[in-house]
Amino acid sequence: MAARIHVLVFPCGSEIGLEIHAALRQAKDIVLHGASSVDDHGEFVYRRYRRIAADTRSGDLVAELNALIDEWGIDLVVPAHDDVIPLLAAQRGRLRAAAAVPDAGLAMLCRDKRATYARLRPLGIVPADAGPVGGHYPLFAKPAIGQGSRGAERVDHAHRHRRLLEAGEPYVFSEYLPGEEYTVDCLSAADGRLLHAAPRCRARTRNGISVRTEPADVPDLVAMAAAIAGELRLRGAWFFQARRDVHGVPRLLEVAPRIAGSMALSRMRGVNFALLHVYAYLDRPFSVLPLDHAVQLDRALGNRYRTGLHYRRVYLDLDDTLILDGKVNPIIAALLYQWSAADIEVVLLTRHRACPRQTLEQHRLCPALFARIMHLRDGSAKSAAIAGDLPAIFIDDAFSERREVREATGIPVFDLDAVEQLLDTRS
C-alpha cells in the first residue's frame, strides 16, 4: 500500500476548512492536520490541530507552516481562505511542502476582480462596466478584492456611487444583474483540462455563503466553465459565480481557485472535490464518476463540545435510553463503539422486564459491547450497583434515577438530550 498523504489545512476552522475535513476525514489514504491563527471551530473538528500566531497580515506565516510541515511530515498544504492563496503562491519557493495553489500571477489575478474581468473580457462573459457617476442606475458595486457577497451592493443613485468611489477601497462597478445567481463547481486535471462542471443555484445565502443549494441543469453555465478553464488552465477544484443579466444571459461575478464550502452537494453526488483536489496537485491519477439524483443541501449552525469530563466507565440504562421508541438510539450506538475503541467500560444497568441479553440480540446489539449486564429485579437503588474504583458517568432517561445516583455517588449523570457532548468526531 502506498504511503498515506499528510495534508495540512489552513485555516482549518473556516467553512472551507470544515468541508475539507468532512470530505477527507474518512479517506483511507489521507491523514488530516489542521492549523489556524485564531480560535475557531477547527480545534473541535481536527484531531491533529495546532494554533499558530502568524496570519496573512502579521508574522511569518510560511515559517510557522514550515515548522508544522517538518513536525508532521506534511505532503500538501491546502489553503482554506482566499487571502492565503496568493500568499502561499508567492512564497512557494520557501514552503517546504507542495501547496494546492496556482502560480503567483494566476493567484493574484483570481483575487482581484479587476484583473479577472480584464483577462476574461474577450470571452464575452464579463458584465459590462458601469458608466460614470450620474449615468444609468441601478448598477452593481463589489470590492475588487473580497469573497462571497461581502461588501456587494446595488447602487441606485449618484450620491452612493460617489461615496464608494471616495471610500479608498477599490470597487468594481458594473451593470446591475437582476437574474438568478449560480455557483459552478469545477474540477480540472493537473494539466488544466476541465473534467467536470456542476452548476448549482444559490437559493439562500448567509454572509456570502450558500446555505441552501441544489443542482441546476444549465448548459450555458457549463459552456462558461469550459471557456474559463481554457483560458486560465486552473488545476484541481475551483469554482466561479455568475448571475443573469436583464436579457437572461449569465455574467461572471468571480473565480476562485479553491474548495467551496457547499461543494458538499457534489460530494453527495459522487464527486469528492477536496480529495480530487489533493490528487490533482500531487499528480496522482484520478477520474470522475458523477451521479445525477436529486439532492438539496441546507446548512445551519451545528454544535461540537469540549468537556472537562474524565471517565473510564459508563453506567447505561436500557429502556428509553439505549432502546428508544422500540429502536436503537443511534447516538448511544455510536458512543458504544467509541467507548469500545477507547477501552472505556460500559455497564448496562437496567430494570428491564424481559431478559436484557435477548432484547439486545433482538435489536442486533452485541452483548460483547458491555463489560457487564446488571439486571436489577429486586427494586434496589441503582446507586448501590455503582462501584467507586473507576471514574464513571451515568446515563438514564429517568430523572428520579439520575437524582438518586447523583445524590448517592456524586458522579455526573446525563439525560438523552446531553449525551451528544460525549461524541468525539474529530479525525
C-alpha positions in Angstrom: 0.0 0.0 0.0 1.3 3.5 -0.9 2.3 5.8 1.9 -0.6 7.9 3.2 -0.7 11.6 2.2 -0.4 14.0 5.1 -2.5 17.1 4.3 -2.3 20.4 6.3 -5.4 22.7 6.1 -5.0 26.4 7.0 -7.1 28.0 8.4 -8.9 24.8 9.2 -11.9 26.3 11.1 -13.3 28.3 8.1 -16.3 26.9 6.3 -13.9 25.8 3.6 -11.7 24.0 6.1 -14.7 22.3 7.6 -15.9 21.0 4.2 -12.3 19.8 3.5 -12.4 17.9 6.8 -15.8 16.4 6.1 -14.6 15.3 2.6 -11.3 13.8 3.7 -11.7 12.5 7.2 -12.7 9.0 6.0 -10.3 8.8 3.0 -8.0 5.8 3.8 -5.0 7.4 2.1 -5.2 10.8 3.8 -4.0 11.9 7.2 -5.6 15.3 8.1 -3.9 18.0 10.0 -5.3 21.5 10.8 -3.9 24.8 11.9 -5.5 28.2 12.5 -4.2 31.6 13.6 -7.4 32.4 15.6 -9.6 30.5 18.0 -12.0 28.8 15.6 -14.1 25.7 15.2 -11.2 23.7 13.8 -9.9 22.6 17.1 -13.3 20.8 17.7 -13.0 19.0 14.4 -9.4 18.3 13.6 -7.8 15.7 16.0 -4.3 16.8 14.9 -4.7 20.6 15.4 -2.3 23.4 16.2 -2.9 27.1 16.9 -0.2 29.3 15.4 0.5 33.0 15.9 1.0 34.3 12.3 -1.7 35.0 9.8 -1.7 36.6 6.4 -1.2 40.1 7.8 1.2 39.6 10.7 4.2 37.4 11.4 5.9 35.0 9.1 3.2 32.5 8.2 5.4 30.4 6.0 7.9 29.9 8.8 5.2 28.7 11.1 3.7 26.4 8.5 7.2 25.1 7.7 7.6 24.1 11.4 4.4 22.1 11.2 5.4 20.6 7.9 8.6 19.3 9.4 7.0 18.1 12.6 4.1 16.3 10.9 5.7 15.2 7.7 3.2 17.2 5.6 3.0 16.4 1.9 0.5 19.1 0.8 -0.8 22.4 2.3 -4.4 23.2 1.3 -5.5 26.8 1.9 -9.0 27.3 3.2 -9.3 31.1 2.8 -8.9 33.4 -0.2 -6.3 35.6 1.4 -4.0 32.6 2.0 -3.9 31.5 -1.7 -1.8 34.4 -3.1 0.5 34.4 -0.1 1.4 30.7 -0.5 1.7 31.1 -4.2 4.1 34.0 -3.9 6.1 32.1 -1.2 6.0 28.7 -2.9 9.8 28.6 -3.1 10.1 28.9 0.7 7.4 26.4 1.6 8.8 23.0 2.5 5.8 21.1 1.0 3.7 21.4 -2.0 0.8 23.8 -1.9 -2.6 23.5 -3.6 -2.4 26.9 -5.2 -1.9 28.2 -8.8 1.2 30.1 -9.8 1.6 33.6 -8.2 0.3 35.5 -11.2 -2.8 33.5 -11.6 -3.5 33.5 -7.8 -3.4 37.3 -7.8 -5.5 37.5 -11.0 -8.3 35.5 -9.3 -8.0 37.5 -6.1 -8.6 40.9 -7.8 -11.8 41.1 -9.8 -10.5 44.0 -11.9 -7.7 41.7 -13.2 -10.1 38.8 -13.6 -12.5 40.8 -15.7 -9.7 42.2 -17.8 -8.3 38.8 -18.6 -11.7 37.2 -19.3 -13.5 40.0 -21.0 -12.5 38.7 -24.5 -14.6 35.6 -23.8 -17.8 37.7 -23.7 -18.8 36.5 -20.2 -17.9 39.6 -18.1 -20.6 42.1 -17.1 -20.5 45.5 -18.8 -18.6 48.3 -16.9 -20.9 50.8 -15.3 -20.9 54.3 -16.7 -19.6 57.5 -14.9 -21.2 59.0 -11.8 -24.6 60.3 -12.7 -25.0 57.8 -15.5 -27.5 54.9 -15.7 -28.8 53.4 -12.4 -29.1 50.9 -10.8 -25.6 49.5 -11.0 -23.7 46.8 -9.0 -20.7 47.5 -6.8 -18.4 45.0 -5.3 -15.0 45.2 -3.6 -12.3 44.4 -6.1 -10.6 42.1 -3.5 -13.1 40.1 -1.5 -15.1 36.9 -1.4 -18.7 35.8 -1.4 -21.1 38.7 -1.4 -19.4 40.7 1.4 -19.5 44.4 0.7 -21.5 43.9 -2.5 -24.5 46.2 -3.1 -26.9 47.6 -5.5 -26.2 51.3 -6.1 -29.4 53.3 -7.0 -28.1 56.9 -7.2 -25.1 59.0 -7.9 -24.6 60.0 -4.3 -23.9 56.5 -3.2 -21.8 55.8 -6.3 -19.6 58.8 -5.5 -19.2 57.8 -1.8 -18.0 54.3 -2.8 -15.5 55.8 -5.2 -14.1 58.1 -2.5 -14.1 55.4 0.2 -10.5 54.4 -0.5 -11.2 50.7 -1.1 -11.1 49.7 -4.8 -14.5 48.6 -6.1 -15.7 47.1 -9.4 -18.7 48.9 -10.8 -20.7 47.0 -13.4 -24.1 46.6 -14.9 -26.8 45.5 -12.5 -27.6 41.8 -12.8 -31.2 41.2 -11.7 -31.4 37.5 -12.6 -30.8 34.2 -10.8 -27.4 33.6 -9.2 -25.4 30.4 -9.5 -22.2 28.8 -8.3 -20.5 26.4 -10.7 -18.1 23.9 -9.0 -15.4 22.8 -11.4 -12.7 20.2 -11.4 -9.7 20.2 -13.7 -6.9 17.7 -14.3 -3.3 18.5 -13.4 -2.8 19.9 -16.9 -5.8 22.2 -16.7 -8.3 20.2 -18.7 -11.8 20.6 -17.4 -13.1 17.3 -16.3 -16.4 18.2 -14.5 -18.6 21.3 -14.1 -21.5 21.2 -11.6 -23.8 24.3 -11.6 -26.0 24.9 -8.6 -28.4 27.6 -7.7 -27.9 29.7 -4.6 -31.4 29.5 -3.1 -30.5 31.1 0.2 -27.2 32.8 1.3 -25.9 34.0 4.6 -22.7 36.1 4.9 -21.9 35.3 1.3 -22.2 31.6 1.8 -24.7 29.5 0.0 -26.6 27.7 2.8 -29.4 26.3 0.6 -28.3 25.0 -2.8 -29.3 22.3 -5.3 -28.0 21.1 -8.7 -29.1 23.2 -11.7 -29.1 21.8 -15.2 -27.8 24.9 -17.0 -25.9 24.2 -20.2 -24.8 27.8 -20.8 -23.0 27.8 -17.4 -21.2 24.5 -18.3 -20.1 26.3 -21.5 -18.9 29.2 -19.4 -16.9 26.8 -17.3 -15.2 25.4 -20.3 -14.3 28.9 -21.6 -12.8 29.9 -18.2 -10.9 26.6 -17.9 -9.5 27.0 -21.4 -8.2 30.5 -20.6 -6.9 30.1 -17.0 -5.9 26.4 -17.0 -6.6 26.1 -13.3 -5.7 22.8 -11.6 -7.9 20.7 -9.2 -11.0 22.1 -7.7 -12.2 25.7 -8.4 -15.4 27.5 -8.8 -17.0 30.6 -10.2 -20.1 32.6 -9.5 -22.4 34.0 -12.2 -25.7 35.9 -12.4 -28.1 36.5 -15.2 -28.4 40.0 -16.8 -31.7 41.7 -17.9 -31.6 39.5 -21.0 -31.1 36.2 -19.1 -27.5 35.9 -20.2 -25.2 34.6 -17.4 -22.4 37.1 -16.5 -19.3 36.3 -14.4 -19.1 37.6 -10.8 -15.8 36.0 -9.6 -13.5 33.0 -10.0 -11.8 31.3 -7.0 -9.1 28.6 -7.3 -10.1 26.7 -4.1 -12.6 24.4 -2.5 -16.1 25.9 -1.8 -17.9 25.1 1.4 -21.0 23.9 -0.4 -19.1 21.5 -2.7 -20.6 19.0 -0.2 -23.5 18.9 -2.6 -21.4 17.4 -5.3 -19.8 15.1 -2.8 -23.3 13.6 -2.2 -23.5 13.0 -6.0 -20.2 11.1 -6.2 -17.6 13.8 -6.8 -15.4 14.5 -3.8 -13.8 17.8 -4.9 -11.5 18.0 -1.9 -10.0 14.6 -2.4 -9.5 15.0 -6.2 -8.1 18.5 -5.5 -5.3 16.8 -3.4 -4.7 14.2 -6.2 -4.5 16.9 -8.9 -1.9 18.9 -7.0 0.2 15.8 -6.2 -0.1 14.5 -9.8 -2.0 11.4 -8.7 -4.2 9.7 -11.3 -8.0 10.1 -10.8 -11.2 10.0 -12.7 -14.7 11.4 -12.1 -17.9 9.4 -11.8 -20.8 11.8 -11.1 -24.3 10.8 -10.1 -27.4 12.6 -11.2 -30.0 12.0 -8.5 -31.9 15.0 -7.0 -30.4 16.3 -3.7 -30.7 19.6 -1.9 -28.2 20.9 0.6 -29.3 23.1 3.5 -26.8 24.3 6.1 -27.2 25.6 9.6 -25.1 26.1 12.7 -24.1 22.8 14.3 -22.7 22.1 17.8 -19.5 20.5 18.9 -18.4 20.2 22.5 -15.3 20.1 24.5 -15.8 18.9 28.1 -13.8 18.5 31.3 -15.2 15.1 31.9 -12.8 12.3 32.7 -14.3 8.8 33.0 -13.3 5.2 32.4 -16.7 3.6 33.0 -20.2 4.3 31.8 -23.4 3.0 33.5 -26.1 2.9 30.9 -29.8 2.3 31.1 -31.6 0.1 28.6 -35.3 1.1 28.3 -36.0 4.5 26.8 -32.3 5.2 26.7 -30.3 2.6 24.6 -33.7 1.4 23.2 -35.9 4.4 22.4 -39.4 4.1 20.8 -38.7 0.4 20.0 -35.5 1.3 18.1 -31.8 1.5 18.9 -30.8 5.1 19.8 -28.2 5.9 17.1 -26.3 8.4 19.2 -25.9 5.9 22.0 -25.0 3.2 19.5 -22.2 5.4 18.1 -21.0 6.1 21.6 -20.9 2.3 22.4 -18.3 1.8 19.6 -16.4 5.0 20.5 -16.2 3.7 24.1 -15.1 0.3 23.0 -12.3 1.7 20.9 -11.2 3.8 23.8 -11.3 0.9 26.3 -14.0 2.5 28.4 -16.1 0.0 30.3 -19.8 0.1 29.6 -22.1 -1.4 32.2 -25.7 -2.0 31.2 -27.7 -1.2 34.4 -31.4 -1.9 33.8 -34.7 -2.9 35.4 -35.9 -4.3 32.1 -38.9 -6.6 32.4 -37.6 -9.2 30.0 -34.1 -10.7 29.5 -31.7 -7.9 28.7 -29.5 -10.2 26.6 -32.4 -11.4 24.5 -33.6 -7.8 24.0 -30.1 -6.8 22.9 -29.9 -9.6 20.4 -33.4 -8.8 19.0 -32.1 -5.3 18.2 -28.8 -6.7 16.8 -26.8 -5.2 19.6 -23.8 -7.3 20.5 -23.7 -8.1 24.3 -19.9 -8.1 24.0 -20.0 -4.3 23.8 -20.8 -4.4 27.6 -18.3 -5.3 30.3 -21.3 -6.4 32.5 -25.0 -6.5 32.3 -26.6 -5.8 35.6 -30.2 -6.7 35.8 -31.9 -5.2 38.8 -35.1 -7.2 39.6 -35.4 -6.5 43.4 -36.2 -2.8 43.3 -32.8 -1.8 44.7 -31.3 1.6 44.1 -29.1 1.9 41.0 -26.6 3.7 43.0 -25.9 0.5 45.0 -24.6 -1.1 41.8 -22.1 1.7 41.1 -18.6 0.9 42.2 -16.1 3.6 43.2 -13.0 2.0 41.7 -13.1 4.0 38.4 -14.2 7.5 37.5 -17.7 6.9 36.0 -20.7 8.6 34.5 -24.4 7.5 34.5 -26.9 7.8 31.6 -30.6 7.3 32.2 -33.7 8.9 30.8 -35.5 8.9 34.2 -34.9 12.0 36.3 -35.7 10.1 39.6 -32.9 7.6 38.8 -30.4 10.3 37.9 -31.2 12.3 41.0 -30.8 9.2 43.2 -27.5 8.3 41.6 -26.2 11.8 41.8 -27.1 12.3 45.4 -25.7 8.9 46.5 -22.5 8.8 44.4 -21.7 12.3 43.2 -20.8 11.1 39.7 -22.0 13.1 36.6 -25.5 12.0 35.4 -27.0 12.7 31.9 -30.3 12.5 30.2 -30.5 11.8 26.5 -30.5 15.4 25.4 -27.0 15.8 26.9 -25.2 12.8 25.5 -24.1 14.4 22.3 -21.4 16.2 24.2 -19.8 12.8 24.7 -19.3 12.2 21.0 -15.8 12.7 19.7 -16.0 13.0 15.9 -12.6 14.6 15.4 -10.3 13.0 12.8 
